[in-house]
Amino acid sequence: MAEPSISIAQHYHQRTKYDPQTLTGRGLDFDRQPSPYKDYKLGGQIDLKAHLKEHSPLDESNQWSRLSRLLYCSYGLTGMIPYPGNPIYLRAAPSAGGLYPAEVYLVCREDAFLPAGLYNYQASTHSLLQFWESNVWSALQEACLWHPALEHTPIALVMTAVFFRSAWRYEDRAYRRIFLDSGHLLGNIELAASLNDYRSHLIGGFVDRQVNQLLYLDEQQEGAIAVVGLADLLEVEQNLPQLPTALASPVQADYPDLVDGELLGYCHQATQIEASEAAYTTVTPPPAVADKYNFPFCLKVPVQTLPIDWQPNLEGLEATLLRRRSTRRYTGAEISLDQLFALLDFTYHPEHYVDQGLEGNPDYFDLSLIETFVAVSGVTGLEEGCYYYAPQANELRQIRFKNFRQELHYLCLQQDLGRDAAAVVFHTADLTPAIARYGDRAYRYLHMDAGHLGQRLNLAAIHLSLGVSGIGGFFDDQVNEVLGIPVDEAALYITTLGDPADGN
Ligand SMILES: Cc1cc2nc3c(=O)[nH]c(=O)nc-3n(C[C@H](O)[C@H](O)[C@H](O)COP(=O)(O)O)c2cc1C
């Protein structure tokens, strides 16, 4: 039933909660399993594989090499599960269920080093498929409401989602996972951009219909979800300041009764921006906010650590992007406090990594809306319990002290990863102020930001030889109840961390 007093995003969130009373397992229809690749009947293929090896800064072909490495480190095929006759390929960015709903497109202006037009990144062959040959840059600018980054960058990436790839398995709740997946991919793009002397400028507010039409998307099946202006830092005029990333959509509190199966599509339509509804010129940056929670008399543990050393030329980061895998099983052994501190440092304090050549203030939509809680089950030197991580004070503040292994197992739909992890990170948000600021589109932004943070946790963990896996399926309300997380906080995403049983 529609609840007219709450907006569509809140209704969607409420309706797609997993609950112990109602969660039912449903068999998957393997005859309808969608392909994770997009085929084009026509177009010119540009092979990028050959450019992966060259890497000389003065070489003219270096532009190709940088772009090739950027795409490969972000979404290239980096792993394979050898099922007989039907191997499953894994990508640099993780994806719930390995379904890869996100597609990456490239739009080029006339003065880019590759011909103007529209390209689809074909991960299966690590190539670009040019399916449109003329200059559509001004149409992209108009669709992105004249975002200032696109005045200067000759290339933009557009991330789209093919909804059924994920909905095939996760039904309406797939909408959450699609944006979490995409956030992981944005995290890779941000870091792989830095590795290759680019800076990614995130654009979340655009006229959906115009971007979709520009890319010839079938709007019943797929939709644009983020645009990234790719600034070449080797060109002086492309060194741009921090720019706004998000625009609001309307708040829709008047929606019909939606039956299961209609929620995802409806929510996506309802969170679109129409032409002339908004403009970047009027955007005020998100406020700098103090840490949201302080608990009187609680144990406070300051995070004391040196930044993670990503090695000269960030070689360790590139290697990590390419070898990251989700851990399938933990031993249950403890991790060290230093390791936990290092994970938090890399994820929440990018400003500590400028000396190593990374972006100190990477684009998110609005991190002031997201909170972090950590359930500690096995961190040497840290009492078991649930902690709030205060990013400004850079300290952990204890909310509950207890070993939650059994509860975490249950919360994570009885996945052993929850029980055997040494620490479980929860990203949460109060949907009411988020929707007040960005309309129902806030729901997209929150999940992409949570996924982006999740990817930084992933990469730091792998580099530190820890295991890590995202968890997109959990009993929503029980998260707050059991861990003592304030009731207004909606759980967006879980990242488990621990000692990997399968190596790393
Ligand atoms: C949003 C999201 C949710 C996920 N949820 C789960 C989960 O609930 N359980 C699990 O075992 N793995 C989960 N994973 C991990 C995926 O299964 C994994 O990324 C995928 O199989 C691809 O493998 P790779 O990460 O090793 O490349 C999740 C990953 C993402 C990005």
The ligand as an SDF file (V2000), in Angstrom:
LIG
                    3D

 31 33  0  0  0  0  0  0  0  0999 V2000
   26.7870   -4.1870   -3.3980 C   0  0  0  0  0  0  0  0  0  0  0  0
   27.4080   -5.5390   -3.1660 C   0  0  0  0  0  0  0  0  0  0  0  0
   26.7560   -6.4610   -2.3850 C   0  0  0  0  0  0  0  0  0  0  0  0
   27.3390   -7.7070   -2.1590 C   0  0  0  0  0  0  0  0  0  0  0  0
   26.6910   -8.5960   -1.3390 N   0  0  0  0  0  0  0  0  0  0  0  0
   27.2570   -9.7950   -1.0740 C   0  0  0  0  0  0  0  0  0  0  0  0
   26.6480  -10.6860   -0.1600 C   0  0  0  0  0  0  0  0  0  0  0  0
   25.6010  -10.3890    0.4140 O   0  0  0  0  0  0  0  0  0  0  0  0
   27.2710  -11.8710    0.0540 N   0  0  0  0  0  0  0  0  0  0  0  0
   28.4400  -12.2100   -0.5580 C   0  0  0  0  0  0  0  0  0  0  0  0
   28.9550  -13.3030   -0.3000 O   0  0  0  0  0  0  0  0  0  0  0  0
   29.0530  -11.3770   -1.4290 N   0  0  0  0  0  0  0  0  0  0  0  0
   28.4880  -10.1770   -1.6880 C   0  0  0  0  0  0  0  0  0  0  0  0
   29.1160   -9.3020   -2.5500 N   0  0  0  0  0  0  0  0  0  0  0  0
   30.3520   -9.6910   -3.2550 C   0  0  0  0  0  0  0  0  0  0  0  0
   30.0410  -10.1740   -4.6760 C   0  0  0  0  0  0  0  0  0  0  0  0
   29.4660  -11.4500   -4.6310 O   0  0  0  0  0  0  0  0  0  0  0  0
   31.3140  -10.1540   -5.5250 C   0  0  0  0  0  0  0  0  0  0  0  0
   31.7040   -8.8290   -5.7090 O   0  0  0  0  0  0  0  0  0  0  0  0
   31.1120  -10.7960   -6.8850 C   0  0  0  0  0  0  0  0  0  0  0  0
   30.8950  -12.1600   -6.7700 O   0  0  0  0  0  0  0  0  0  0  0  0
   32.3100  -10.5670   -7.7900 C   0  0  0  0  0  0  0  0  0  0  0  0
   33.4910  -11.0880   -7.2340 O   0  0  0  0  0  0  0  0  0  0  0  0
   34.7540  -10.2120   -6.8750 P   0  0  0  0  0  0  0  0  0  0  0  0
   34.3020   -9.1460   -5.9030 O   0  0  0  0  0  0  0  0  0  0  0  0
   35.7150  -11.1680   -6.2520 O   0  0  0  0  0  0  0  0  0  0  0  0
   35.2750   -9.5900   -8.0960 O   0  0  0  0  0  0  0  0  0  0  0  0
   28.5720   -8.0480   -2.7630 C   0  0  0  0  0  0  0  0  0  0  0  0
   29.2220   -7.1010   -3.5640 C   0  0  0  0  0  0  0  0  0  0  0  0
   28.6490   -5.8570   -3.7610 C   0  0  0  0  0  0  0  0  0  0  0  0
   29.3690   -4.8360   -4.5940 C   0  0  0  0  0  0  0  0  0  0  0  0
  1  2  1  0
  2  3  1  0
  2 30  2  0
  3  4  2  0
  4  5  1  0
  4 28  1  0
  5  6  2  0
  6  7  1  0
  6 13  1  0
  7  8  2  0
  7  9  1  0
  9 10  1  0
 10 11  2  0
 10 12  1  0
 12 13  2  0
 13 14  1  0
 14 15  1  0
 14 28  1  0
 15 16  1  0
 16 17  1  0
 16 18  1  0
 18 19  1  0
 18 20  1  0
 20 21  1  0
 20 22  1  0
 22 23  1  0
 23 24  1  0
 24 25  2  0
 24 26  1  0
 24 27  1  0
 28 29  2  0
 29 30  1  0
 30 31  1  0
M  END
$$$$
